[in-house]
Structures are given as C-alpha cells and as structure tokens.
Amino acid sequence: MKFLHVMIRVKDIEQSLDFYTNLFDMNLVNEMELEDSKLYFLSDEDGQTQIELTYNFDTPKDGYKVGNAFGHFAFSTKNIENFEKKMKNLGYSWYIEPFVLQNYEMKIAFIKDPDGNEIEIIEE
C-alpha cells in the first residue's frame, strides 16, 4: 500500500497554483479535466508527496469552508528564516509566527493558503 495524494478544492486555481509552486517549490506534474472539474496534481521535489488541487466549474461564490475535522498540511524546511524571506517576497505572511516547541527543540510556524487551509512549516 502506498499513499498517493491529498485533495483540496480551491476557489481560484491560478492563485492556488502560484502559492504552491512558487512558495513551496512544488511541480505541476499532471492535469485531468473531468465533466464538472479540472484536477491539478502537484508533487514535491522527490516525487513522494502530492497535492491534488481540484477546481470545480461550479465553485461556490465564496469558496469552500474549511471543515473542523481537517487540521493542516506540513512541510519541512532547512531554514525557517530563509523560508520567511521567500514568503514575504511573494507577499505572504505568517498565520502563527515561528516559535520553538520547548520540550522538543523544534521550530515551527503556520501559514494559510489562499483558501484558508493551514500549513505547518517545520524547520529540519
């Protein structure tokens, strides 16, 4: 058994593609057009993790509501300060500023994607 991808519905596909490809260096690896939607598959640098961005042709005007069962995505970075510079250069800001989990000596922070999904950034 192998985990393939996670899917999220997006309101503005161009904005979401820009966010994930430019900020997280994900690559658009496949597209599929269905009767009611278009699917965009993004992969990380080693091809092990994918996100499917689904753009429904009948997207609600206000977009989608993030459910209370969903928590967040998580990405790792070698240096959270360098990531922050890139993030700010692209016009994004932290949802929760970087902090250290004291008992684990781990630095983390959170950002939200254009649809309000939380993304945890963990410094390696």
TORPA-4810 file (N, C-alpha, C, O; in nm, 3 decimals):
<nodes>
NODE_1_0.084_-0.117_0.000_0.000_0.000_0.000_0.089_0.124_0.000_0.189_0.129_0.072_M
NODE_2_0.052_0.223_-0.080_0.129_0.346_-0.091_0.035_0.465_-0.090_-0.063_0.468_-0.165_K
NODE_3_0.063_0.563_-0.006_-0.016_0.685_-0.001_0.015_0.766_-0.128_0.131_0.784_-0.163_F
NODE_4_-0.089_0.815_-0.197_-0.068_0.886_-0.322_-0.077_1.038_-0.309_0.018_1.109_-0.341_L
NODE_5_-0.192_1.088_-0.262_-0.207_1.233_-0.255_-0.322_1.271_-0.163_-0.401_1.187_-0.118_H
NODE_6_-0.329_1.400_-0.136_-0.441_1.459_-0.064_-0.506_1.558_-0.161_-0.436_1.621_-0.240_V
NODE_7_-0.638_1.571_-0.156_-0.709_1.660_-0.248_-0.774_1.772_-0.170_-0.833_1.751_-0.064_M
NODE_8_-0.761_1.894_-0.224_-0.835_2.008_-0.169_-0.904_2.081_-0.283_-0.851_2.090_-0.393_I
NODE_9_-1.023_2.133_-0.255_-1.096_2.213_-0.352_-1.051_2.358_-0.338_-1.033_2.408_-0.227_R
NODE_10_-1.033_2.424_-0.452_-0.984_2.562_-0.449_-1.080_2.653_-0.525_-1.145_2.612_-0.621_V
NODE_11_-1.087_2.777_-0.479_-1.175_2.876_-0.541_-1.110_2.940_-0.664_-1.176_2.957_-0.767_K
NODE_12_-0.982_2.975_-0.654_-0.910_3.042_-0.761_-0.787_2.957_-0.795_-0.687_2.961_-0.722_D
NODE_13_-0.794_2.882_-0.903_-0.688_2.787_-0.935_-0.555_2.856_-0.965_-0.450_2.805_-0.927_I
NODE_14_-0.558_2.970_-1.031_-0.432_3.040_-1.061_-0.363_3.085_-0.933_-0.241_3.071_-0.919_E
NODE_15_-0.440_3.140_-0.841_-0.384_3.185_-0.714_-0.327_3.066_-0.635_-0.219_3.077_-0.577_Q
NODE_16_-0.398_2.955_-0.634_-0.351_2.837_-0.561_-0.228_2.774_-0.626_-0.135_2.734_-0.557_S
NODE_17_-0.226_2.767_-0.759_-0.108_2.714_-0.828_0.013_2.802_-0.800_0.123_2.751_-0.776_L
NODE_18_-0.005_2.933_-0.803_0.103_3.025_-0.774_0.156_3.003_-0.632_0.277_2.997_-0.611_D
NODE_19_0.066_2.990_-0.536_0.103_2.971_-0.396_0.187_2.844_-0.378_0.296_2.851_-0.321_F
NODE_20_0.138_2.731_-0.425_0.207_2.604_-0.401_0.332_2.586_-0.487_0.430_2.526_-0.441_Y
NODE_21_0.332_2.636_-0.609_0.451_2.618_-0.693_0.562_2.716_-0.658_0.679_2.679_-0.657_T
NODE_22_0.527_2.841_-0.630_0.631_2.941_-0.603_0.679_2.940_-0.459_0.799_2.951_-0.434_N
NODE_23_0.589_2.926_-0.363_0.629_2.929_-0.223_0.687_2.795_-0.177_0.785_2.793_-0.103_L
NODE_24_0.629_2.685_-0.221_0.670_2.552_-0.174_0.750_2.473_-0.278_0.783_2.357_-0.255_F
NODE_25_0.779_2.534_-0.391_0.859_2.470_-0.496_0.799_2.337_-0.542_0.873_2.246_-0.580_D
NODE_26_0.668_2.327_-0.540_0.604_2.206_-0.590_0.592_2.218_-0.741_0.587_2.328_-0.796_M
NODE_27_0.590_2.104_-0.808_0.585_2.099_-0.954_0.451_2.047_-1.001_0.399_1.949_-0.948_N
NODE_28_0.395_2.114_-1.101_0.272_2.065_-1.163_0.311_1.945_-1.249_0.384_1.960_-1.347_L
NODE_29_0.262_1.826_-1.212_0.304_1.703_-1.281_0.194_1.641_-1.366_0.222_1.556_-1.451_V
NODE_30_0.068_1.682_-1.344_-0.040_1.624_-1.423_-0.164_1.710_-1.410_-0.185_1.778_-1.309_N
NODE_31_-0.246_1.707_-1.514_-0.377_1.773_-1.515_-0.478_1.675_-1.572_-0.446_1.599_-1.663_E
NODE_32_-0.599_1.678_-1.520_-0.707_1.595_-1.572_-0.833_1.679_-1.576_-0.870_1.741_-1.476_M
NODE_33_-0.900_1.682_-1.690_-1.026_1.754_-1.698_-1.140_1.653_-1.697_-1.146_1.562_-1.779_E
NODE_34_-1.231_1.673_-1.602_-1.349_1.588_-1.590_-1.470_1.669_-1.636_-1.457_1.784_-1.677_L
NODE_35_-1.585_1.608_-1.630_-1.708_1.675_-1.674_-1.739_1.801_-1.590_-1.786_1.901_-1.644_E
NODE_36_-1.712_1.794_-1.460_-1.751_1.903_-1.370_-1.633_1.977_-1.306_-1.654_2.070_-1.227_D
NODE_37_-1.510_1.937_-1.339_-1.395_1.996_-1.269_-1.266_1.972_-1.347_-1.261_1.895_-1.443_S
NODE_38_-1.163_2.041_-1.302_-1.029_2.016_-1.354_-0.938_1.991_-1.235_-0.943_2.064_-1.136_K
NODE_39_-0.855_1.887_-1.244_-0.767_1.845_-1.137_-0.623_1.879_-1.173_-0.579_1.856_-1.285_L
NODE_40_-0.552_1.933_-1.076_-0.411_1.970_-1.093_-0.331_1.896_-0.988_-0.355_1.913_-0.868_Y
NODE_41_-0.235_1.815_-1.031_-0.153_1.737_-0.939_-0.016_1.802_-0.923_0.055_1.821_-1.022_F
NODE_42_0.019_1.834_-0.800_0.147_1.896_-0.768_0.230_1.797_-0.688_0.177_1.725_-0.603_L
NODE_43_0.359_1.794_-0.715_0.448_1.700_-0.647_0.566_1.773_-0.586_0.609_1.877_-0.638_S
NODE_44_0.617_1.719_-0.476_0.737_1.778_-0.415_0.860_1.738_-0.496_0.850_1.666_-0.595_D
NODE_45_0.977_1.786_-0.452_1.099_1.769_-0.531_1.140_1.623_-0.552_1.199_1.590_-0.655_E
NODE_46_1.108_1.535_-0.457_1.148_1.395_-0.477_1.034_1.308_-0.531_1.049_1.187_-0.547_D
NODE_47_0.919_1.371_-0.559_0.808_1.299_-0.619_0.733_1.208_-0.526_0.651_1.128_-0.571_G
NODE_48_0.759_1.217_-0.396_0.697_1.127_-0.300_0.563_1.177_-0.247_0.479_1.097_-0.205_Q
NODE_49_0.542_1.308_-0.248_0.422_1.366_-0.190_0.349_1.448_-0.295_0.411_1.527_-0.367_T
NODE_50_0.218_1.430_-0.304_0.139_1.506_-0.400_0.019_1.570_-0.334_-0.039_1.519_-0.238_Q
NODE_51_-0.017_1.687_-0.390_-0.141_1.755_-0.355_-0.222_1.765_-0.484_-0.169_1.805_-0.588_I
NODE_52_-0.349_1.728_-0.476_-0.439_1.746_-0.589_-0.523_1.869_-0.562_-0.599_1.873_-0.466_E
NODE_53_-0.509_1.971_-0.646_-0.593_2.089_-0.637_-0.710_2.068_-0.732_-0.690_2.050_-0.852_L
NODE_54_-0.830_2.069_-0.679_-0.949_2.047_-0.760_-1.023_2.178_-0.778_-1.063_2.243_-0.681_T
NODE_55_-1.040_2.217_-0.904_-1.117_2.336_-0.937_-1.248_2.290_-0.999_-1.251_2.244_-1.113_Y
NODE_56_-1.357_2.304_-0.922_-1.489_2.269_-0.972_-1.543_2.384_-1.056_-1.531_2.500_-1.017_N
NODE_57_-1.601_2.353_-1.170_-1.652_2.457_-1.258_-1.769_2.533_-1.194_-1.793_2.649_-1.229_F
NODE_58_-1.840_2.471_-1.103_-1.947_2.537_-1.029_-1.903_2.566_-0.886_-1.972_2.531_-0.791_D
NODE_59_-1.787_2.630_-0.871_-1.734_2.664_-0.740_-1.827_2.765_-0.672_-1.868_2.862_-0.735_T
NODE_60_-1.860_2.744_-0.544_-1.941_2.844_-0.473_-1.874_2.981_-0.476_-1.752_2.992_-0.469_P
NODE_61_-1.955_3.085_-0.488_-1.903_3.222_-0.499_-1.805_3.255_-0.387_-1.703_3.319_-0.412_K
NODE_62_-1.835_3.214_-0.265_-1.750_3.243_-0.150_-1.643_3.137_-0.127_-1.572_3.142_-0.026_D
NODE_63_-1.630_3.042_-0.216_-1.531_2.936_-0.200_-1.584_2.826_-0.109_-1.705_2.809_-0.096_G
NODE_64_-1.494_2.753_-0.048_-1.529_2.639_0.037_-1.495_2.670_0.182_-1.406_2.750_0.211_Y
NODE_65_-1.568_2.607_0.270_-1.541_2.622_0.413_-1.445_2.512_0.457_-1.463_2.396_0.422_K
NODE_66_-1.343_2.550_0.535_-1.251_2.452_0.589_-1.323_2.380_0.701_-1.369_2.443_0.796_V
NODE_67_-1.332_2.248_0.691_-1.404_2.170_0.791_-1.330_2.159_0.923_-1.208_2.176_0.928_G
NODE_68_-1.404_2.132_1.030_-1.340_2.124_1.161_-1.270_1.990_1.185_-1.206_1.972_1.288_N
NODE_69_-1.280_1.897_1.092_-1.208_1.771_1.105_-1.069_1.781_1.043_-0.979_1.703_1.076_A
NODE_70_-1.051_1.878_0.953_-0.921_1.896_0.888_-0.831_1.977_0.980_-0.875_2.075_1.040_F
NODE_71_-0.706_1.936_0.990_-0.610_2.010_1.072_-0.520_2.097_0.989_-0.540_2.218_0.982_G
NODE_72_-0.419_2.036_0.924_-0.324_2.113_0.844_-0.238_2.021_0.759_-0.232_1.900_0.781_H
NODE_73_-0.172_2.081_0.661_-0.063_2.017_0.589_0.064_2.050_0.664_0.064_2.143_0.745_F
NODE_74_0.171_1.977_0.640_0.300_2.012_0.700_0.409_1.998_0.595_0.414_1.900_0.520_A
NODE_75_0.497_2.098_0.591_0.613_2.099_0.504_0.736_2.120_0.591_0.728_2.189_0.693_F
NODE_76_0.849_2.062_0.552_0.973_2.088_0.624_1.058_2.186_0.544_1.046_2.195_0.421_S
NODE_77_1.143_2.258_0.615_1.238_2.349_0.552_1.370_2.340_0.628_1.371_2.316_0.749_T
NODE_78_1.478_2.358_0.558_1.608_2.354_0.625_1.630_2.476_0.712_1.698_2.469_0.815_K
NODE_79_1.572_2.591_0.671_1.594_2.716_0.744_1.467_2.800_0.739_1.430_2.850_0.633_N
NODE_80_1.401_2.814_0.852_1.273_2.884_0.855_1.287_3.033_0.827_1.194_3.096_0.776_I
NODE_81_1.404_3.092_0.859_1.426_3.234_0.830_1.437_3.256_0.679_1.383_3.355_0.628_E
NODE_82_1.504_3.167_0.608_1.512_3.178_0.462_1.375_3.160_0.399_1.339_3.229_0.304_N
NODE_83_1.297_3.066_0.452_1.161_3.045_0.403_1.078_3.172_0.425_1.000_3.211_0.339_F
NODE_84_1.096_3.234_0.542_1.020_3.355_0.574_1.053_3.468_0.476_0.964_3.541_0.433_E
NODE_85_1.180_3.483_0.440_1.219_3.585_0.342_1.150_3.560_0.208_1.095_3.652_0.148_K
NODE_86_1.153_3.436_0.163_1.087_3.399_0.037_0.938_3.426_0.046_0.879_3.481_-0.047_K
NODE_87_0.877_3.387_0.157_0.735_3.403_0.179_0.696_3.551_0.171_0.600_3.586_0.103_M
NODE_88_0.771_3.636_0.240_0.741_3.780_0.241_0.766_3.843_0.105_0.693_3.933_0.065_K
NODE_89_0.870_3.797_0.033_0.895_3.848_-0.102_0.780_3.817_-0.197_0.755_3.892_-0.292_N
NODE_90_0.712_3.707_-0.172_0.597_3.668_-0.255_0.466_3.729_-0.204_0.360_3.706_-0.262_L
NODE_91_0.474_3.806_-0.095_0.355_3.876_-0.046_0.271_3.800_0.055_0.156_3.836_0.079_G
NODE_92_0.326_3.695_0.114_0.253_3.616_0.213_0.303_3.649_0.352_0.413_3.703_0.369_Y
NODE_93_0.223_3.617_0.452_0.264_3.642_0.590_0.223_3.523_0.677_0.141_3.440_0.638_S
NODE_94_0.284_3.517_0.796_0.256_3.408_0.889_0.113_3.418_0.943_0.060_3.527_0.964_W
NODE_95_0.054_3.303_0.964_-0.071_3.292_1.040_-0.033_3.283_1.188_-0.094_3.348_1.273_Y
NODE_96_0.068_3.202_1.217_0.128_3.193_1.351_0.278_3.204_1.333_0.339_3.122_1.264_I
NODE_97_0.337_3.306_1.394_0.481_3.333_1.381_0.564_3.213_1.430_0.517_3.134_1.511_E
NODE_98_0.688_3.200_1.381_0.774_3.090_1.424_0.796_3.090_1.576_0.813_3.195_1.638_P
NODE_99_0.794_2.970_1.632_0.822_2.952_1.775_0.884_2.814_1.794_0.876_2.728_1.707_F
NODE_100_0.947_2.795_1.910_1.013_2.669_1.940_0.927_2.588_2.037_0.885_2.639_2.141_V
NODE_101_0.901_2.463_2.001_0.834_2.371_2.094_0.940_2.331_2.196_1.029_2.251_2.167_L
NODE_102_0.930_2.386_2.314_1.036_2.376_2.415_1.080_2.234_2.446_1.200_2.205_2.448_Q
NODE_103_0.987_2.145_2.470_1.024_2.008_2.508_1.081_1.927_2.392_1.135_1.818_2.413_N
NODE_104_1.070_1.981_2.271_1.116_1.905_2.154_1.224_1.979_2.075_1.277_1.925_1.977_Y
NODE_105_1.257_2.101_2.116_1.358_2.181_2.048_1.334_2.184_1.898_1.426_2.168_1.818_E
NODE_106_1.208_2.206_1.860_1.166_2.209_1.720_1.104_2.345_1.692_1.017_2.390_1.766_M
NODE_107_1.149_2.410_1.584_1.092_2.539_1.545_0.985_2.515_1.441_1.006_2.448_1.341_K
NODE_108_0.865_2.574_1.468_0.754_2.559_1.375_0.685_2.694_1.357_0.706_2.787_1.435_I
NODE_109_0.603_2.703_1.253_0.522_2.822_1.225_0.406_2.776_1.136_0.405_2.663_1.087_A
NODE_110_0.309_2.865_1.117_0.194_2.831_1.033_0.164_2.945_0.936_0.178_3.063_0.970_F
NODE_111_0.120_2.907_0.816_0.074_2.999_0.713_-0.058_2.942_0.662_-0.084_2.823_0.679_I
NODE_112_-0.140_3.025_0.600_-0.263_2.976_0.537_-0.252_2.991_0.386_-0.195_3.089_0.337_K
NODE_113_-0.307_2.893_0.314_-0.309_2.903_0.168_-0.423_2.996_0.125_-0.499_3.043_0.211_D
NODE_114_-0.438_3.025_-0.004_-0.541_3.118_-0.048_-0.684_3.078_-0.011_-0.773_3.163_-0.009_P
NODE_115_-0.707_2.950_0.018_-0.840_2.904_0.056_-0.857_2.888_0.206_-0.960_2.839_0.252_D
NODE_116_-0.756_2.929_0.284_-0.767_2.925_0.430_-0.720_2.797_0.494_-0.734_2.780_0.615_G
NODE_117_-0.663_2.704_0.416_-0.609_2.581_0.474_-0.480_2.613_0.547_-0.394_2.684_0.495_N
NODE_118_-0.466_2.561_0.669_-0.346_2.584_0.748_-0.233_2.493_0.702_-0.253_2.376_0.669_E
NODE_119_-0.112_2.551_0.700_0.008_2.476_0.661_0.113_2.498_0.768_0.151_2.612_0.796_I
NODE_120_0.160_2.389_0.826_0.265_2.396_0.927_0.400_2.389_0.857_0.422_2.307_0.768_E
NODE_121_0.490_2.478_0.899_0.628_2.477_0.849_0.716_2.432_0.964_0.715_2.493_1.071_I
NODE_122_0.792_2.325_0.943_0.878_2.268_1.046_1.022_2.280_1.000_1.057_2.234_0.891_I
NODE_123_1.105_2.343_1.083_1.247_2.353_1.049_1.315_2.221_1.079_1.303_2.167_1.189_E
NODE_124_1.388_2.167_0.981_1.457_2.038_0.998_1.569_2.050_1.100_1.638_1.952_1.127_E
</nodes>
